[in-house]
Amino acid sequence: MLFIKCLNGFSVTQYFFLWSLVGFITVKGDEVEIPAKVHGTDKPSSESQLDLREVVFVIQSQRNSFHVRQAEKLRKDLLLQTQTLQESPPVILLLHTLSDNEGDWSILPLLPRLSSQFGKNSSWIMFLEEDTRVKLQKLHEVLKKFDRRKEWFLGKPLHDEESTIIHHYAFSENPTAFEYPDFSAGWALSIPLVNRLASKIEDEPLKSDFTIDLKHEVALYIWEDGKGPRLTGVPELCTLAEHNKRAQSCATTVSSHSPLCGEPVKIENIFVAVKTCKKFHSDRVPVVKKTWGKQASLLEYYSDYADPSIPTINLGVPNTERGHCGKTFAILRRFLSSHVPKTDWLLIVDDDTLISLPRLQALLSCYESSEPLCLGERYGYGLGQGGYSYITGGGGMLFSREAVVQLLSSGCNCYSNDAPDDMVLGMCLNSLRVPVTHSPLFHQARPEDYARDFLSHQIPISFHKHWNIDPIAVFNKWLKNDKHTEELQKNTKEEL
């Protein structure tokens, strides 16, 4: 006679009843769904048993010394949390150390390497920005909810309110329909998805094209016109400040909306060059003077026409409809000449750039003027095929004196006066192996060209273009010096 003990608290009758329902039990993610009238145990399936060693963290670091320190700070924090949890440490990679390939920061060229190294013994690749902060235990719990055997693209979703030039007017009929991740919150790819994308990249090399808004372009590539997965929004991936009370349920937060590493750089140590031309003397230049121009100590306007009422300086370079490379290199030469006071920093902007100089002063406290630095919003060209990065000019290009010295002493120059100055500078810096340094606080476009949630956790430094906006109103709303900058100077210092 066969004797059967009760199992997991079920009677014999209940046990056989559950067994009879096996054909009706479904799996969704890693959660077993049982018909409403049947109650199972809380014991997770074996597929949900995720070891932290199966998660590979990639910190999207940069080569500049400040950013290296920020990335190392995050890496050490992750390792410390691992020790506290008494877990074996996961793999933590600093992106800038993986290879000499300039295109690595655009992520897609990096996927074949990640697949080759981790495609067989890992479950997730988790990407973090330097300022992302992680609650490791909560993140572990979040990732366990998803079936790692499937293709997943996880993140905090952003969407456009209207079609925008920085996304090439994609989804113009319904811009809100397509979601892409806010990198500040961290984002994750399951290994099955990484492996498939890596195979695709190896079979079909990436196009030689522009990289403008990486997070949107990565999402488009993964989605593949509906053939691949869309972004799955994860509420626990957050962009709240790490000490915000509302962040208690978050697995990720951000460390700072605006870094300050010491005393702000003195305004007298920043030389500002505004590129303009005669046809904009009467409409764009007055906007500069009414807004941020009043914040500058050393500022000159460079034009094709010397107008003493402004005043503007004619550098002897004729105006061009596009590019302005000749004018920009003339400004670089003037910066090192005896015609202007000697300063550590050079800021070159367009006459329709809107910028906060006090916020720039605070940001520059994190950088060494003795290092070659070119800082702003980073774009890329041909990164899938090697290519180069550059700082897009409209949001403002910030140079250390050492960077200008190296640029001009290299002999690098424009191939024509109307060549795109920012791209030529990018090629020159690439040949010198001087990395361009990205800050998301600089913006090539108008506020309405960016996702609302993306700007909500920023203290922006610049925007660009007067098209269809009131530039003075935009400056007053987004960039005017406010209590935030004063409080930064008084109360906060970024611990490095």
C-alpha positions as CSV (number, residue, x, y, z in Angstrom):
1,M,0.0,0.0,0.0
2,L,1.5,3.3,-1.1
3,F,1.7,6.1,1.6
4,I,2.1,9.7,0.4
5,K,3.0,12.4,2.9
6,C,1.6,15.9,2.8
7,L,3.9,18.1,0.6
8,N,4.5,21.9,1.3
9,G,1.5,22.0,3.5
10,F,-1.0,20.5,1.0
11,S,-3.2,17.6,1.8
12,V,-3.1,14.5,-0.5
13,T,-6.3,15.7,-2.1
14,Q,-5.0,19.2,-2.8
15,Y,-1.7,17.8,-4.1
16,F,-3.5,15.6,-6.8
17,F,-5.8,18.5,-7.6
18,L,-2.8,20.8,-8.3
19,W,-1.1,18.1,-10.3
20,S,-4.2,17.8,-12.5
21,L,-3.9,21.5,-13.4
22,V,-0.4,21.4,-14.7
23,G,-1.6,21.8,-18.3
24,F,-3.4,25.0,-17.3
25,I,-0.5,26.7,-15.4
26,T,1.2,29.4,-17.4
27,V,4.5,31.2,-17.0
28,K,4.8,35.0,-17.4
29,G,8.3,36.3,-16.9
30,D,9.6,34.3,-14.0
31,E,6.2,34.2,-12.2
32,V,4.0,31.1,-12.3
33,E,0.4,32.0,-12.8
34,I,-2.1,29.6,-11.3
35,P,-5.9,29.9,-12.0
36,A,-7.5,32.2,-9.4
37,K,-9.1,29.4,-7.4
38,V,-5.8,27.6,-6.9
39,H,-3.2,29.0,-4.5
40,G,0.4,27.7,-4.8
41,T,3.5,28.4,-2.8
42,D,5.6,31.5,-2.9
43,K,8.7,29.5,-3.8
44,P,10.3,31.0,-7.0
45,S,11.0,28.8,-10.0
46,S,14.6,27.8,-10.6
47,E,14.8,30.3,-13.5
48,S,14.3,33.2,-11.1
49,Q,17.4,32.2,-9.1
50,L,19.7,34.9,-10.4
51,D,23.2,35.1,-9.0
52,L,24.7,38.6,-8.9
53,R,27.8,37.2,-10.7
54,E,25.5,36.7,-13.7
55,V,25.1,40.5,-14.0
56,V,27.8,42.4,-15.9
57,F,28.0,46.1,-15.0
58,V,29.3,48.5,-17.7
59,I,29.9,52.0,-16.4
60,Q,29.7,54.5,-19.3
61,S,32.9,56.2,-18.2
62,Q,35.1,58.8,-20.0
63,R,38.8,59.3,-20.2
64,N,39.0,62.7,-18.6
65,S,40.5,62.5,-15.0
66,F,37.4,63.9,-13.3
67,H,35.1,61.3,-15.0
68,V,37.6,58.5,-14.3
69,R,37.3,59.4,-10.6
70,Q,33.5,59.4,-10.8
71,A,33.4,56.0,-12.4
72,E,35.9,54.6,-9.9
73,K,33.7,55.9,-7.1
74,L,30.7,54.1,-8.5
75,R,32.7,50.9,-9.0
76,K,33.9,50.9,-5.4
77,D,30.4,51.5,-4.1
78,L,29.1,48.5,-6.0
79,L,31.9,46.3,-4.6
80,L,31.3,47.5,-1.1
81,Q,27.6,46.7,-1.4
82,T,28.5,43.2,-2.7
83,Q,30.6,42.6,0.4
84,T,27.8,43.8,2.7
85,L,25.4,41.4,1.0
86,Q,28.0,38.7,1.4
87,E,27.8,38.0,-2.4
88,S,30.6,37.2,-4.8
89,P,31.5,40.3,-6.7
90,P,30.1,40.8,-10.2
91,V,32.1,41.9,-13.2
92,I,32.3,45.7,-13.3
93,L,33.7,47.3,-16.5
94,L,34.8,50.9,-17.1
95,L,33.8,51.6,-20.7
96,H,36.8,53.9,-21.4
97,T,39.3,51.1,-20.5
98,L,37.9,48.4,-22.8
99,S,39.7,49.4,-26.0
100,D,41.1,52.2,-27.9
101,N,38.1,52.3,-30.2
102,E,36.6,55.8,-30.1
103,G,33.2,54.3,-31.0
104,D,32.8,52.3,-27.8
105,W,30.8,55.0,-26.1
106,S,28.1,54.5,-28.8
107,I,27.6,51.0,-27.3
108,L,26.5,49.1,-30.4
109,P,30.1,48.6,-31.6
110,L,30.9,47.2,-28.2
111,L,28.2,44.4,-28.2
112,P,30.2,41.8,-30.1
113,R,33.0,42.0,-27.5
114,L,30.5,41.8,-24.7
115,S,28.8,38.8,-26.3
116,S,32.1,37.0,-26.9
117,Q,33.2,37.5,-23.3
118,F,30.0,37.1,-21.4
119,G,27.4,35.5,-23.8
120,K,27.7,32.0,-22.3
121,N,28.0,32.5,-18.5
122,S,26.0,35.7,-17.8
123,S,22.4,36.7,-17.8
124,W,22.4,40.5,-18.0
125,I,24.5,43.5,-19.1
126,M,23.6,46.5,-16.9
127,F,24.7,49.9,-18.2
128,L,25.2,52.7,-15.7
129,E,26.2,56.3,-16.1
130,E,28.9,57.7,-13.8
131,D,26.3,59.6,-11.8
132,T,23.9,56.7,-11.5
133,R,23.6,55.3,-7.9
134,V,22.6,51.7,-7.4
135,K,20.8,49.9,-4.5
136,L,22.3,46.6,-5.4
137,Q,19.8,44.4,-3.4
138,K,16.8,46.1,-4.9
139,L,18.3,45.9,-8.4
140,H,18.9,42.2,-7.9
141,E,15.3,41.8,-6.9
142,V,14.1,43.7,-10.0
143,L,16.1,41.7,-12.5
144,K,14.9,38.4,-11.0
145,K,11.4,39.3,-12.1
146,F,12.3,38.8,-15.7
147,D,12.9,35.5,-17.5
148,R,16.5,35.7,-18.5
149,R,16.0,33.2,-21.3
150,K,14.1,35.8,-23.2
151,E,15.1,39.1,-25.0
152,W,14.7,42.1,-22.7
153,F,15.5,45.7,-23.1
154,L,14.8,47.4,-19.7
155,G,15.0,51.1,-18.6
156,K,13.2,54.2,-17.5
157,P,11.1,55.2,-20.6
158,L,11.3,58.6,-22.2
159,H,9.2,59.8,-25.2
160,D,9.0,62.9,-27.3
161,E,6.1,65.3,-27.0
162,E,6.5,66.4,-30.6
163,S,8.7,65.4,-33.5
164,T,12.2,66.8,-33.1
165,I,15.2,67.5,-35.2
166,I,17.6,65.7,-32.8
167,H,15.6,62.5,-33.6
168,H,15.4,63.3,-37.4
169,Y,11.6,63.9,-36.9
170,A,11.0,60.2,-36.3
171,F,7.5,59.1,-35.5
172,S,6.2,62.5,-36.6
173,E,2.6,61.3,-36.8
174,N,2.7,60.1,-33.1
175,P,5.9,61.1,-31.3
176,T,4.8,59.7,-28.0
177,A,4.5,56.2,-29.5
178,F,8.2,55.3,-29.3
179,E,9.9,55.0,-25.9
180,Y,13.7,55.1,-25.3
181,P,15.7,54.8,-22.1
182,D,16.9,57.6,-19.8
183,F,20.5,56.4,-19.4
184,S,20.8,58.3,-16.1
185,A,18.5,55.7,-14.5
186,G,20.6,52.7,-15.8
187,W,19.4,50.3,-18.5
188,A,19.8,46.6,-19.1
189,L,19.9,44.1,-21.9
190,S,19.4,40.4,-21.4
191,I,22.1,38.2,-22.7
192,P,19.9,36.5,-25.4
193,L,19.3,40.0,-26.8
194,V,23.0,40.9,-26.6
195,N,24.0,37.7,-28.4
196,R,21.5,38.3,-31.2
197,L,22.4,41.9,-31.7
198,A,26.1,41.0,-31.7
199,S,25.5,38.4,-34.5
200,K,23.6,41.0,-36.5
201,I,26.3,43.6,-36.1
202,E,28.9,41.1,-37.3
203,D,26.8,40.0,-40.3
204,E,25.7,43.6,-41.2
205,P,28.3,46.2,-40.2
206,L,27.0,49.4,-38.6
207,K,26.4,52.2,-41.0
208,S,28.8,55.1,-41.2
209,D,26.4,57.8,-39.9
210,F,25.9,60.5,-37.3
211,T,25.4,59.7,-33.6
212,I,23.3,62.6,-32.1
213,D,21.1,61.3,-29.3
214,L,22.6,57.9,-28.4
215,K,19.8,56.7,-26.2
216,H,17.2,57.2,-28.9
217,E,19.4,55.6,-31.6
218,V,20.2,52.5,-29.5
219,A,16.4,52.0,-28.9
220,L,15.7,52.3,-32.6
221,Y,18.4,49.8,-33.5
222,I,17.1,47.3,-31.0
223,W,13.4,47.8,-32.1
224,E,14.4,47.3,-35.7
225,D,11.1,48.5,-37.2
226,G,9.1,46.2,-35.0
227,K,11.2,43.0,-35.5
228,G,13.0,43.4,-32.1
229,P,11.7,44.2,-28.6
230,R,10.5,47.6,-27.4
231,L,11.8,49.1,-24.2
232,T,10.1,47.6,-21.1
233,G,9.7,50.3,-18.5
234,V,10.8,49.5,-15.0
235,P,9.4,51.8,-12.3
236,E,12.3,51.0,-9.9
237,L,14.8,52.5,-12.3
238,C,14.6,56.2,-11.3
239,T,16.2,59.6,-11.8
240,L,15.3,61.0,-8.5
241,A,18.1,62.4,-6.3
242,E,19.5,59.6,-4.2
243,H,18.5,61.3,-0.9
244,N,14.9,62.1,-2.1
245,K,12.3,60.6,0.2
246,R,10.3,59.4,-2.8
247,A,13.3,57.3,-3.9
248,Q,12.8,54.6,-1.2
249,S,11.4,52.1,-3.7
250,C,14.0,52.9,-6.4
251,A,16.8,50.5,-7.4
252,T,18.7,53.3,-9.1
253,T,18.9,57.1,-8.5
254,V,21.2,59.9,-9.5
255,S,23.9,61.3,-7.3
256,S,23.8,64.9,-8.4
257,H,21.8,67.1,-10.8
258,S,24.8,69.5,-11.1
259,P,28.3,68.8,-9.9
260,L,30.4,71.1,-7.9
261,C,33.9,70.0,-6.8
262,G,35.2,73.1,-5.0
263,E,35.1,76.9,-5.5
264,P,33.6,77.8,-8.9
265,V,36.0,79.0,-11.5
266,K,36.3,82.8,-11.4
267,I,34.4,84.5,-14.3
268,E,37.5,86.5,-15.1
269,N,39.2,83.2,-16.0
270,I,36.8,82.4,-18.8
271,F,37.2,84.2,-22.1
272,V,33.9,84.1,-24.1
273,A,33.9,84.3,-28.0
274,V,30.5,84.9,-29.7
275,K,30.4,84.1,-33.4
276,T,28.0,86.3,-35.3
277,C,27.6,88.1,-38.7
278,K,26.2,91.4,-39.9
279,K,22.7,90.2,-40.7
280,F,22.3,89.1,-37.0
281,H,23.7,92.2,-35.4
282,S,20.2,93.7,-34.9
283,D,18.3,90.6,-33.6
284,R,20.5,87.9,-32.1
285,V,23.2,90.1,-30.5
286,P,20.7,92.1,-28.4
287,V,19.4,88.9,-27.0
288,V,22.9,88.0,-25.8
289,K,23.3,91.4,-24.2
290,K,19.9,91.2,-22.5
291,T,20.4,87.7,-21.0
292,W,23.6,85.9,-20.3
293,G,26.1,88.4,-21.9
294,K,25.8,90.5,-18.7
295,Q,27.3,87.6,-16.7
296,A,30.5,87.6,-18.6
297,S,33.7,89.5,-17.6
298,L,35.6,89.0,-20.9
299,L,33.5,88.7,-24.0
300,E,34.1,89.6,-27.7
301,Y,31.8,89.4,-30.7
302,Y,33.4,88.1,-33.9
303,S,31.8,89.1,-37.2
304,D,32.4,89.7,-40.9
305,Y,31.7,93.4,-40.2
306,A,33.3,95.6,-37.6
307,D,30.5,97.5,-35.8
308,P,31.8,99.8,-33.1
309,S,28.3,100.2,-31.6
310,I,28.3,96.5,-30.3
311,P,31.3,96.3,-30.7
312,T,32.2,93.5,-33.1
313,I,35.6,92.4,-34.4
314,N,36.3,91.5,-38.0
315,L,38.8,88.7,-38.0
316,G,39.3,89.0,-41.8
317,V,37.4,85.8,-42.5
318,P,34.4,86.3,-44.8
319,N,31.0,85.1,-43.5
320,T,29.8,81.7,-44.7
321,E,26.3,80.2,-44.8
322,R,27.5,77.1,-43.0
323,G,30.6,75.7,-41.3
324,H,32.4,78.7,-40.0
325,C,35.6,76.7,-39.6
326,G,37.9,79.6,-40.7
327,K,36.3,81.9,-38.1
328,T,36.6,79.4,-35.3
329,F,40.3,78.7,-36.0
330,A,40.9,82.5,-36.1
331,I,39.3,82.7,-32.6
332,L,41.6,80.0,-31.4
333,R,44.7,81.8,-32.6
334,R,43.5,85.1,-31.1
335,F,42.9,83.4,-27.7
336,L,46.6,82.5,-27.6
337,S,47.7,86.0,-28.8
338,S,48.6,89.1,-26.8
339,H,45.4,90.8,-28.1
340,V,43.2,89.3,-25.3
341,P,43.9,88.8,-21.5
342,K,45.4,85.4,-20.7
343,T,42.8,83.0,-19.2
344,D,42.6,79.3,-18.5
345,W,39.4,78.7,-20.4
346,L,37.9,79.6,-23.7
347,L,34.1,79.3,-24.4
348,I,33.0,79.6,-28.1
349,V,29.3,80.0,-28.7
350,D,26.9,81.0,-31.5
351,D,25.0,84.2,-31.4
352,D,21.8,82.1,-30.8
353,T,23.3,80.1,-28.0
354,L,21.6,80.6,-24.6
355,I,23.9,79.7,-21.6
356,S,24.3,80.1,-17.9
357,L,27.8,81.2,-17.1
358,P,27.4,80.8,-13.3
359,R,26.5,77.1,-13.8
360,L,29.4,76.7,-16.2
361,Q,31.7,78.2,-13.5
362,A,30.5,75.6,-11.0
363,L,30.9,72.7,-13.5
364,L,34.5,73.8,-14.3
365,S,35.5,73.4,-10.7
366,C,35.6,69.7,-11.5
367,Y,38.2,70.0,-14.3
368,E,41.9,70.7,-14.5
369,S,42.8,73.5,-16.8
370,S,46.3,72.0,-17.2
371,E,44.8,69.1,-19.0
372,P,43.7,69.2,-22.7
373,L,39.9,69.5,-22.4
374,C,37.2,70.0,-25.0
375,L,33.8,70.0,-23.2
376,G,30.2,70.2,-24.3
377,E,27.5,68.0,-25.9
378,R,29.2,65.1,-27.7
379,Y,28.2,63.9,-31.1
380,G,29.8,61.3,-33.3
381,Y,30.4,60.5,-36.9
382,G,31.1,57.0,-38.4
383,L,31.6,55.5,-34.9
384,G,30.6,52.0,-36.1
385,Q,33.5,52.1,-38.6
386,G,36.1,53.8,-36.3
387,G,35.1,57.5,-36.9
388,Y,35.5,60.3,-34.4
389,S,33.6,62.3,-31.8
390,Y,33.1,66.0,-31.6
391,I,31.5,68.7,-29.5
392,T,28.6,70.1,-31.3
393,G,29.0,73.9,-31.6
394,G,25.5,75.3,-31.0
395,G,25.4,74.2,-27.3
396,G,28.8,75.8,-26.7
397,M,32.4,74.5,-27.0
398,L,34.6,74.8,-23.9
399,F,38.4,74.5,-24.3
400,S,41.2,74.5,-21.8
401,R,44.2,76.6,-22.8
402,E,46.2,73.4,-23.0
403,A,43.7,72.0,-25.5
404,V,44.0,75.1,-27.7
405,V,47.8,75.0,-27.5
406,Q,47.9,71.4,-28.6
407,L,45.4,72.0,-31.4
408,L,47.3,74.9,-33.0
409,S,50.7,73.4,-32.5
410,S,49.6,70.2,-34.3
411,G,49.2,72.1,-37.6
412,C,45.6,70.9,-37.9
413,N,43.5,73.4,-39.8
414,C,40.4,73.9,-41.9
415,Y,40.2,72.4,-45.4
416,S,37.9,75.4,-46.2
417,N,36.5,78.4,-44.5
418,D,33.0,76.9,-44.6
419,A,34.0,73.5,-43.3
420,P,32.0,72.4,-40.2
421,D,34.1,73.8,-37.5
422,D,33.0,71.4,-34.7
423,M,33.6,68.3,-36.9
424,V,37.0,69.5,-38.1
425,L,38.0,70.1,-34.4
426,G,36.8,66.6,-33.6
427,M,39.0,65.1,-36.3
428,C,41.9,67.1,-35.1
429,L,41.4,66.1,-31.5
430,N,41.0,62.5,-32.5
431,S,44.3,62.6,-34.4
432,L,45.9,64.0,-31.3
433,R,44.3,61.3,-29.1
434,V,42.7,64.0,-27.0
435,P,39.2,62.8,-26.0
436,V,36.2,65.1,-26.3
437,T,34.4,65.2,-23.0
438,H,30.6,64.9,-22.9
439,S,28.3,66.8,-20.5
440,P,24.5,66.3,-20.9
441,L,24.0,69.7,-19.4
442,F,24.9,71.3,-22.8
443,H,22.2,71.2,-25.4
444,Q,22.4,71.7,-29.2
445,A,18.6,72.3,-29.5
446,R,15.7,74.1,-27.8
447,P,14.1,72.8,-24.5
448,E,11.1,71.6,-26.4
449,D,13.3,69.3,-28.5
450,Y,14.1,67.1,-25.5
451,A,11.9,64.8,-23.5
452,R,10.3,66.5,-20.6
453,D,11.3,63.8,-18.1
454,F,14.9,64.0,-19.3
455,L,15.2,67.7,-18.5
456,S,13.3,67.3,-15.2
457,H,16.4,66.0,-13.4
458,Q,18.9,68.4,-15.0
459,I,20.2,71.8,-14.1
460,P,21.0,72.7,-17.7
461,I,23.9,74.9,-18.8
462,S,22.9,75.7,-22.4
463,F,20.3,75.6,-25.2
464,H,20.5,76.6,-28.8
465,K,18.3,78.2,-31.5
466,H,15.8,81.0,-31.4
467,W,13.4,79.2,-33.9
468,N,9.7,79.5,-32.9
469,I,10.6,80.5,-29.3
470,D,11.0,83.7,-27.3
471,P,14.7,83.3,-26.4
472,I,14.6,85.8,-23.5
473,A,11.6,83.8,-22.0
474,V,13.5,80.6,-22.4
475,F,16.6,82.0,-20.8
476,N,14.6,83.3,-17.8
477,K,12.8,79.9,-17.4
478,W,15.7,77.5,-17.8
479,L,19.0,79.3,-17.3
480,K,18.7,82.5,-15.3
481,N,20.9,82.5,-12.2
482,D,18.8,81.3,-9.3
483,K,18.9,80.1,-5.7
484,H,20.1,76.7,-6.9
485,T,23.5,78.1,-8.1
486,E,23.9,80.1,-4.9
487,E,23.1,77.0,-2.7
488,L,25.6,74.9,-4.6
489,Q,28.3,77.4,-3.9
490,K,27.5,77.6,-0.2
491,N,26.5,74.1,0.8
492,T,27.6,71.4,-1.6
493,K,30.9,70.0,-2.7
494,E,31.1,66.8,-4.7
495,E,33.2,64.2,-2.8
496,L,35.7,62.7,-5.3
